[in-house]
Amino acid sequence: MADSTEPENGSKYEDTLKKNINDLDLWDDDISDEILSSYDIDILSMPDEKPRTNKEMKVKVGIKVSSEDHGTPLERFRPGYLWVSDLTKQNWCEQQLYYSFTMSGIIEVNPVVQKVMTEGSNLHLARELAVHDTVPVKVTSNEDIWAIKVINLLNAVQGFLNGVTLAREIPIFGAPFQQDVFFVGLIDELRFDPESYNIDLLELKTKAFKSPPSKAQKSQHRLQVLLYKKLFDDLVKGNLSKTTVAKHLRLDLKRDFGEAVSLELTKHLVEFKNLDGLLDHLFQRMQCLTCVSQLHIEYVHQESKQTLYHHTEDYDDDDLSNIFEDYLKFWRGQRPVAGVDIEEAWKCQKCDFAHICEWRSKKSEEYSSKNKDKMK
């Protein structure tokens, strides 16, 4: 699998490009699997190694959002598009997601959570390397970066058409449900049956403990695989255009690729000068496949590497559409940010923002008022 590396230094253009790319987070894919693995009720229940003092809390409360910030959350916090992981984090707690953007200085590094994330990342990487090697490719533009993603997706597609049965770490993107919002993701695994032409999608989730995934975790992971299927199926059905890609990713489809990317394309027996031709080729090959047949979620114990639980999820387009529409209202600034319901207040136990959470205070006051009314 090709992997984009930073542009070489040596020119004002390249320095500016590097800064812009870092500012827009274009180097990252949908890498939240490791983060999501830390959303474990067993981990959240563990005592802090170093409890925070009231003095430390007061200092952190002093961090405020700049009054100069304007626009919708999508405009303020993201480079014109969202990651699938943005919605899964939103599913966990939208208020926490909002604070992670506006008050990131409060976040503390938890050694336990950091270890869980590192172990999860290592396990994902080991599985990926069991299927293919990673090859660094120098890039000189945003168009080069997205060409690498297209190449990696195209390799998986072409592999299936040639009889390969397994692909891992597959980039995916699109604008589902005609909502004019673009999404980027990274599918853990696709399994192809050459006889039936069926394609199964599997997401790997690692767990530090052998306990079953919580209801909240299952909800996150279900949303993730449903959205991945929607994005993949839209490509198979031809429901994504080059103009949509260019618009949301701010790309010049006619811009020539750099030398290293052009060489990488040649290695894969395809020769295109720019994204205009490469995307046409990708869309044509995608439509030779079938839509995803089944959705699987596998939970693996980090220490033993054993599979603990395996779930098969049913796809529900209407359900996904309803969730999608509600979540996008937040990103478009069409409704206020919302926190968790009282039934999921346990999530606040290890939240870095619990001591300043307006939603938590609001709900506490509401339930206190209700209890007083009952006692009258």
For each residue, the residues with C-beta under 8 A, 3 or more apart:
1: 128 132 133 134 135 152 155 169
2: 134 135 137 148 151 152 264
3: 134 135 136 137 148
4: 27 136 137 139 144 145 148
5: 136 137 138 139
6: 18 21 27 139
7: 14 17 18 138 139 140
8: 14 138
9: 14 15 18
10: 14
11: 14 15
12: 15 16
13: 16 17
14: 7 8 9 10 11 17 18 140
15: 9 11 12 18 19
16: 12 13 19 20
17: 7 13 14 20 21 140 141 142
18: 6 7 9 14 15 21 22
19: 15 16 22 23
20: 16 17 23 24 142
21: 6 17 18 24 26 27 142 145
22: 18 19 25 27
23: 19 20 79
24: 20 21 79
25: 22 28 79
26: 21 79 142 145
27: 4 6 21 22 145
28: 25 31 83
29: 83 149 171 184 185 186
30: 83 84 85 184 185 186
31: 28 34 35 85 186
32: 35 36 83 85 88 89
33: 36 37 120 124 188 203 204 205 206
34: 31 37 38 116 117 118 120 121 124 206
35: 31 32 38 39 85 89 117
36: 32 33 39 85 88 89 92 205 217 220 221
37: 33 34 40 116 117 120 205 206 207 208
38: 34 35 43 113 116 117
39: 35 36 44 92 216 217 220
40: 37 43 44 116 207 208 209 211 214 217
41: 44 45 211 214 216 217 346
42: 45 46 208 209 211
43: 38 40 46 112 113 116 208 209 350
44: 39 40 41 346 347 349 350
45: 41 42 349
46: 42 43 112
47: 51
48: 51 52 110 350
49: 111 112
50:
51: 47 48
52: 48 56 57 108
53: 56 57
54: 57 58
55: 58 59
56: 52 53 59 60
57: 52 53 54 60 61 355
58: 54 55 61 62
59: 55 56 62
60: 56 57 63 105 106 355 356
61: 57 58 355 356
62: 58 59
63: 60 103 105 106
64: 103
65: 69 102 103
66: 69
67:
68:
69: 65 66 76 102
70: 76
71: 75 76 333
72: 75 76 331 332 333
73: 76 77 78 98 101 330 331 332 333
74: 77 78 80 82 181 331 332 333
75: 71 72 78
76: 69 70 71 72 73 101
77: 73 74 101
78: 73 74 75 81 82 86 331
79: 23 24 25 26 250
80: 74 182 248 249 250
81: 78 181 182 183 184 248 249
82: 74 78 86 87 181 182 183 184 331
83: 28 29 30 32 86 183 184 185
84: 30 87 88 183 184 185 224 227 228 231
85: 30 31 32 35 36 88 89 185 224
86: 78 82 83 89 90 97
87: 82 84 90 91 223 224 227 324 327
88: 32 36 84 85 91 92 220 221 223 224
89: 32 35 36 85 86 92 93 96 97 100
90: 86 87 93 94 97 327 330
91: 87 88 219 220 223 323 327
92: 36 39 88 89 96 97 216 220 347
93: 89 90 96 97 339 340 344 347 351
94: 90 97 98 327 330 337 338 339
95: 98 99 337 338 339 340 353 357 358 359 360
96: 89 92 93 99 100 339 347 351 353
97: 86 89 90 92 93 94 100 101
98: 73 94 95 101 102 337
99: 95 96 102 103 106 352 353 356 357
100: 89 96 97 103 104 107 353
101: 73 76 77 97 98 104
102: 65 69 98 99
103: 63 64 65 99 100 106 353 356
104: 100 101 107
105: 60 63
106: 60 63 99 103 352 353 356
107: 100 104 352
108: 52 352
109: 114
110: 48 113 114 350
111: 49 114 115
112: 43 46 49 115 116
113: 38 43 110 116 117 350
114: 109 110 111 117 118
115: 111 112 118 119 208
116: 34 37 38 40 43 112 113 119 120 206 208 302
117: 34 35 37 38 113 114 120 121
118: 34 114 115 121 122
119: 115 116 122 123 206 208 302 303
120: 33 34 37 116 117 123 124 206 302
121: 34 117 118 124 125
122: 118 119 125 126
123: 119 120 126 127 204 206 300 302 305
124: 33 34 120 121 127 128 169 188 204 206
125: 121 122 128 129
126: 122 123 129 130
127: 123 124 130 131 168 188 189 204
128: 1 124 125 131 132 134 168 169
129: 125 126 132 133 134
130: 126 127 168
131: 127 128 166 167 168
132: 1 128 129 168
133: 1 129
134: 1 2 3 128 129
135: 1 2 3 264
136: 3 4 5
137: 2 3 4 5 144 148 260 261 264
138: 5 7 8 258 260
139: 4 5 6 7 144 145 148 258 260 261
140: 7 14 17 144 258 260
141: 17 144 145 255 257 258
142: 17 20 21 26 145 146 249 250 251
143: 146 147 251 252 253 255 257 274 275
144: 4 137 139 140 141 147 148 257 258 260 261
145: 4 21 26 27 139 141 142 148 149
146: 142 143 149 150 249 251 275
147: 143 144 150 151 257 261 265 275 278
148: 2 3 4 137 139 144 145 151 152 261 264
149: 29 145 146 152 153 171 173 184
150: 146 147 153 154 171 275 278 279 282
151: 2 147 148 154 155 264 265 268 278
152: 1 2 148 149 155 156 169 170 171
153: 149 150 156 157 170 171 172 282
154: 150 151 157 158 268 270 278 281 282 285
155: 1 151 152 158 159 167 268
156: 152 153 159 160 167 170 190
157: 153 154 160 161 282 285 286 288 289
158: 154 155 161 162 268 285
159: 155 156 162 164 167 192
160: 156 157 163 164 165 167 190 192 194 199 289
161: 157 158 285 288 289
162: 158 159
163: 160 194
164: 159 160 167 192
165: 160 191 192 193 194
166: 131 189 190 191 192
167: 131 155 156 159 160 164 170 189 190 192
168: 127 128 130 131 132 188 189 190
169: 1 124 128 152 186 187 188
170: 152 153 156 167 186 187 189 190
171: 29 149 150 152 153 184 185 186 187
172: 153 184 185 186 187 228 231 232 235
173: 149 182 183 184 185 231 240 245
174: 182 183 230 231 234 235 239 240
175: 178 179 180 181 182 183 240 244 248
176: 179 183 227 230 231 234 324
177: 230 321 324 325
178: 175
179: 175 176 324 325 328
180: 175
181: 74 81 82 175 248 328 331
182: 80 81 82 173 174 175 244 245 248 249
183: 81 82 83 84 173 174 175 176 227 231
184: 29 30 81 82 83 84 149 171 172 173
185: 29 30 83 84 85 171 172 173 227 228 231
186: 29 30 31 169 170 171 172
187: 169 170 171 172 190 201 203 228 232
188: 33 124 127 168 169 202 203 204
189: 127 166 167 168 170 201 202 203 204
190: 156 160 166 167 168 170 187 199 200 201 202 292
191: 165 166 199 200 201 202
192: 159 160 164 165 166 167 197 198 199
193: 165 196 197 198 199 200
194: 160 163 165 197
195:
196: 193
197: 192 193 194 289 290
198: 192 193 290 293 294
199: 160 190 191 192 193 232 289 290 291 292 293
200: 190 191 193 292 293 294 295 296
201: 187 189 190 191 225 228 229 232 292 294 295 296
202: 188 189 190 191 296 297 298
203: 33 187 188 189 221 224 225 228 296 297 298
204: 33 123 124 127 188 189 298 300
205: 33 36 37 213 217 221 297 298 299 300
206: 33 34 37 116 119 120 123 124 299 300 301 302
207: 37 40 210 211 213 299 300 301 302 308
208: 37 40 42 43 115 116 119 302 303
209: 40 42 43
210: 207 301 308
211: 40 41 42 207
212: 308 309
213: 205 207 217 218 221 299 309
214: 40 41 217 218
215: 218 219
216: 39 41 92 219 220 344 347
217: 36 39 40 41 205 213 214 220 221
218: 213 214 215 221 222 297 311
219: 91 215 216 222 223
220: 36 39 88 91 92 216 217 223 224
221: 36 88 203 205 213 217 218 224 225 297 311
222: 218 219 225 226 297 313
223: 87 88 91 219 220 226 227 320 323
224: 84 85 87 88 203 220 221 227 228
225: 201 203 221 222 228 229 295 296 297 313
226: 222 223 229 230 295 313 315 316 319 320
227: 84 87 176 183 185 223 224 230 231 320 324
228: 84 172 185 187 201 203 224 225 231 232 292
229: 201 225 226 232 233 291 292 295 315
230: 174 176 177 226 227 233 234 317 320
231: 84 172 173 174 176 183 185 227 228 234 235
232: 172 187 199 201 228 229 235 236 291 292
233: 229 230 236 237 291 292
234: 174 176 230 231 237 239 240
235: 172 174 231 232 238 239 240 282 283 286 287
236: 232 233 286 287 289 290 291
237: 233 234 287 291
238: 235 283 286 287
239: 174 234 235
240: 173 174 175 234 235 244 245 283
241: 244 245
242: 245 246 253 275 276 279 280 283
243: 246 247
244: 175 182 240 241 247 248
245: 173 182 240 241 242 248 249 251 253 275 279
246: 242 243 249 250 251 252 253 275
247: 243 244 250
248: 80 81 175 181 182 244 245
249: 80 81 142 146 182 245 246
250: 79 80 142 246 247
251: 142 143 146 245 246 255 275
252: 143 246 255
253: 143 242 245 246 274 275 276 279
254: 274 276
255: 141 143 251 252 274 275
256: 262 273 274
257: 141 143 144 147 261 262 265 272 273 274
258: 138 139 140 141 144 261 262
259: 262 263
260: 137 138 139 140 144 263 264
261: 137 139 144 147 148 257 258 264 265
262: 256 257 258 259 265 266 271 273
263: 259 260 266 267
264: 2 135 137 148 151 260 261 267 268
265: 147 151 257 261 262 268 270 271 272 278
266: 262 263 269 270 271
267: 263 264
268: 151 154 155 158 264 265
269: 266
270: 154 265 266 278 281
271: 262 265 266
272: 257 265 275 276 277 278 281
273: 256 257 262 277
274: 143 253 254 255 256 257 277 278
275: 143 146 147 150 242 245 246 251 253 255 272 278 279
276: 242 253 254 272 279 280
277: 272 273 274 280 281
278: 147 150 151 154 265 270 272 274 275 281 282
279: 150 242 245 253 275 276 282 283
280: 242 276 277 283 284
281: 154 270 272 277 278 284 285
282: 150 153 154 157 235 278 279 285 286
283: 235 238 240 242 279 280 286 287
284: 280 281 287 288
285: 154 157 158 161 281 282 288 289
286: 157 235 236 238 282 283 289
287: 235 236 237 238 283 284
288: 157 161 284 285
289: 157 160 161 197 199 236 285 286
290: 197 198 199 236 293
291: 199 229 232 233 236 237
292: 190 199 200 201 228 229 232 233 295 315
293: 198 199 200 290
294: 198 200 201 312
295: 200 201 225 226 229 292 312 313 314 315
296: 200 201 202 203 225 310 311 312 313
297: 202 203 205 218 221 222 225 310 311 313
298: 202 203 204 205 307 309 310
299: 205 206 207 213 307 308 309 310 311
300: 123 204 205 206 207 305 306 307 308
301: 206 207 210 304 305 306 307 308
302: 116 119 120 123 206 207 208 305
303: 119 208
304: 301
305: 123 300 301 302
306: 300 301
307: 298 299 300 301 310
308: 207 210 212 299 300 301
309: 212 213 298 299
310: 296 297 298 299 307
311: 218 221 296 297 299
312: 294 295 296
313: 222 225 226 295 296 297
314: 295
315: 226 229 292 295 320
316: 226 319 320
317: 230 320 321
318: 321 322
319: 226 316 322 323
320: 223 226 227 230 315 316 317 323 324
321: 177 317 318 324 325
322: 318 319 325 326
323: 91 223 319 320 326 327
324: 87 176 177 179 227 320 321 327 328
325: 177 179 321 322 328 329
326: 322 323 329 330
327: 87 90 91 94 323 324 330 331
328: 179 181 324 325 331 332
329: 325 326 332 334 335
330: 73 90 94 326 327 333 334 335 337 338
331: 72 73 74 78 82 181 327 328
332: 72 73 74 328 329
333: 71 72 73 74 330
334: 329 330
335: 329 330 338
336:
337: 94 95 98 330 359
338: 94 95 330 335 359
339: 93 94 95 96 357 359 360 363
340: 93 95 344 345 347 348 359
341: 344 345
342: 345 363 367
343:
344: 93 216 340 341 347
345: 340 341 342 348 360 363
346: 41 44 349
347: 44 92 93 96 216 340 344 351
348: 340 345 351 354 357 360
349: 44 45 346 354
350: 43 44 48 110 113
351: 93 96 347 348 354 357
352: 99 106 107 108
353: 95 96 99 100 103 106 356 357
354: 348 349 351 357 360
355: 57 60 61
356: 60 61 99 103 106 353
357: 95 99 339 348 351 353 354 360 361
358: 95 361 362
359: 95 337 338 339 340 362 363
360: 95 339 345 348 354 357 363 364
361: 357 358 364 365
362: 358 359 365 366
363: 339 342 345 359 360 366 367
364: 360 361 367 368
365: 361 362 368 369
366: 362 363 369 370
367: 342 363 364 370 371
368: 364 365 371 372
369: 365 366 372 373
370: 366 367 373 374
371: 367 368 374 375
372: 368 369 375 376
373: 369 370 376
374: 370 371
375: 371 372
376: 372 373
